[in-house]
Amino acid sequence: MIKDLIQYPQTPPIEFNAPVRFFNEDLFNLIDDLKDTMKEHNLNGLSAFQIGNPHSVIVVKDKDNNYIELINSRIFFKKEKITTNETTTYFPDINIDIIRDRHIKVMYEDREGSQKFLDASDEFAVLIQRKIDYNFGANFSIRLNDAKKEQLDMKLEHGIDVVIDNSCPTNFKRDKVLKVINILLAISLIAVFSKYFISDDAIVVLSEYLNNGFYLISSMIIFYTFFAYWEGSKYTNCMSCQIGNIIGTALFHFAKLIALITLKYFII
């Protein structure tokens, strides 16, 4: 019999991962319901939890489209992390990158209650891991970090089509601009003290070059401020903590520039 899939915002069953103790007609009917529902919705795998049944029963299709019935399944070996882009029937309009295991070994029971083992890799392994998450009353949201969970909440609230990894990166392009500014400040400092090693005529030329350099550094600090703000605005999780950092960095470098201009005034 075709069953309705539980989808957000419908509340899933409170009970989950109930072990199957009786391998009887009720179990066989549940497995048939899972297969019928998979056919109806063109699914490659389904957990009993997804149709409101708390028992630890999963049906998946292998690469040859054969049905494999996994009862009381447990993953007891896994290796090699991979990132996979996933969708879920509970959040049907969302896809997001999830870290999974490429290779797994599963222990389970068949419909006769006999213990079996299954090796799975790549997409098939990911499918089984997703269904086992449901066995434990969960979906891919438990695999998300805090930033991605926040994005998922925004999607559910505002209806954004795709959940994008918009977490704050550790490296910014603005850091390259800052590196150039620091190099120019260091060169200017060296140039100021080079006054003691050059002729008077050369000092006049040096002073002119330094003045132009100060204008350039000042312009680059201003550019850095606006560029850094624009770059940070692309990451929704960055701006609250980055605005103060951007302004502070800009003011700090302006202070270094003013100190350098003052030093030039007294030395040259």
N, C-alpha and C positions, 0 to 999 in steps of 0.2 A: 504494500500500500504506500502511495506517495504521501509523505509527511511535509508539513510546513517547516521551513528553515527558520531558526531563531535569528533575528537581525536587530541591530541597534535601531531604536532605543528599547526594544523588548528585553525584559529581564531574563537572563538565563536561569536554569534550575539552581537552587541553592545547594543541592546534593550533587556530588560529582565523583568520578573514579571509583564507583562502587564495584568491587570485584565480582565477576561472574562465578557463582558457586554451582548452579544447576544448568547443565548442558541439555536443555530440553526444548520442547516446541516453542515456548515463549522466546528463547534465545534465537531459534531459527527464524521466527517471524520478525524479530527485530532486525536480523541480518538482511532478510528479504526487503524490509521497509527501507533500509539504508541503500540497498542496490536500486530499488525502484526510484527513490528520491534522487540518487546520483544520475540515473538515466534522464529523469525529468529535467534536471537542472544542468546537465552536461558537465558533471563534476568528476574529477579523478580520484577523489577521496572524501570520506565523510565519517565523522565521529558520531556516536550515539548521542553525545551531549548536544550536538548541533540541532537535533530534532527533539530535544527535551527529555531524553532518557539519560539517567545518571550512570548507567553501567559502562564499564571499561571495554567498549567494543568499537573497533574501527574496521572499515572496509576501504581498501585502496586498489587502484588499478596499476599493474606493472607496465613496462614498456610495450608488451604485447597485448595490452588491454584485457588481461586476465584479472579477475577479481581475487584479491587476497584478503582473507578474514583474519584480523588480529584481535585476539581476546586476551584481556589481562596483560597487555603488552608493556614491556619495560626496555629502555635503552641501557645497555650495560657496557657498551664500548663506543667511543667516538673519537675522531681525529680530524685535523686540518680544517681550520676555520675558513669560511667563505662568506661573501656578502651577496645576498640574493634579494631581488625586488619582488615583493609579495603582495597579493591581495587576499582578502578573507571574506567569506560569506556574511560574517557578522557586521563588517563595515564594507558593504559591496562596492562603494565608489571611491575607495582609498587604496593606493599602493604606496609602499614605503620600503626602504632598504633595511634588511634585517641580517644580523650575523648568525649563521648556522654552522653546522658541522657537515663537511663534505662526505665523510664516510661514517656509517654507524652500524652497529650490530644489535639486533632486537631479539629479545626472548619473549615468546607469546604462547598462547594455547590455541589450537584449532577447535572446530565445532564439536569434535569428539572429546575434547579435554586433554589431548596429547600435547606435551611440551614441544615447541618448535623453535628454530633459530633462523633468522633472516639477516643477510648482509645486504646493505643498500648504499648506493653512492649517488652523488650529484642530485639531480632533480627529484629522483625517487626518494632519496634520503631526506631531502627538504620536505617533501610531501608528508612523509611519515612523522617527522618532527612536528610539523604544524598540527597534525591530527592528534598527536599525543599531548600537545599543549591543551587542546580542547578537552581531552580526557581528564585533565587536572583542573578543569573549570576556567580555562584562560584562553586567550588568543594572542596574536603577535604583539599586542600592546605591552605584555610583560617583558618583552625583549628590548624595549625602547629605553634610551636614557632620558633624563629629565627634560632636556631640550626638545627631543622628538615627541615626548608625551605631551608637552605644551603645544606643539604644532598640531598633534592629533586632536587635541581639545579645540583648537582654533578651527580646524577643518570641520569638526562636528557642529561647532557653533555657527560658523560663517559660511560653510559650504564651498571652501576652496577645493579645486578639482584634484590636486595632487599634493601629498605631503612631501615637502622638499627638505632635505637636510640643510637647515638654515642656522645651524649652531655657529657660535662664534669661533672663527679660525684662530690658530696660534700665530700665523704669519700673515702680514699685510703688505700690499705693494707700497703703502705709505712709508714703510720702514726703509725702503730704498731711497726715497726722497730725504728722509732724515739722515741717512748715511752720507749722502752728498753734502748736505748742510754741514755736518760735523767735519767732513774733509776740508771744505772751504774755510771753516773757522780755524782749523789747525794750520792750513797754509797761510792764512792771514796773520795768525799769531807769529809764525816763523818769519813772515815778511816784515813785520813790525820790528823785530829784534835784529833783522839783517841790516838795519840802518847803521849799525856800528861797523859794518864791514864793507860799505860801498861809498862812492864819492858823493859830494854834495849835489852834483847834477843828477846823479842816479836817484838820489833821495827824492827829488822833485817828481820824477817819473813814478817812483815807487808809491809816493803819496797819492798820486792821481789814480793809479791802479787799485790801491787799497780802497779809495772812496767808491770807485765803480764796483769793487768786490762787495763792499758793505751794502750797496743798493741791491746787488744780486742776491745776497744772503737774506736780506730783509724780504725781498719779493718771494724767495723760495719758502721762507717760514710762513708767509701768508698763504701761498699756494698749498703748502703742507696742511694747514689748518682746514681749508675748504675741501681739499681732496680727501683728507682723513675722515671728515664728517660724511662726505658722500659715500666713501667706501664702507664705512661702518653702518650706514643706513640700509645697506643691502642685507644686513644680518639683524633680524628683529631681536635677537637675544643679546646683541652687543651694545646697543646705544645707551642703555641705562648706566652701564659701567664705563663706557668708552668716552663719553662726552667730557667728563672731568679730566680724564687722562689726556685727551687731545689738547684741551685748553692749557692744562698744566705743562705739557711738553712744549707747546708753542711759546708760552711765557718764559719758560726756562731757557729756551734757545735765544729768545729776544734779550733776556738778561745777559747771556754770554756775549751777544753781539754788542750790546751797550757797553759792557765792560771792556771789550776789545777796542771799541771806538774811543773810549776814555783813555785807554792805555796808549793808543796811537797819538792822541792829542798831547800827552805829556812827553812822549819819547821823540816823535818826529816833528 
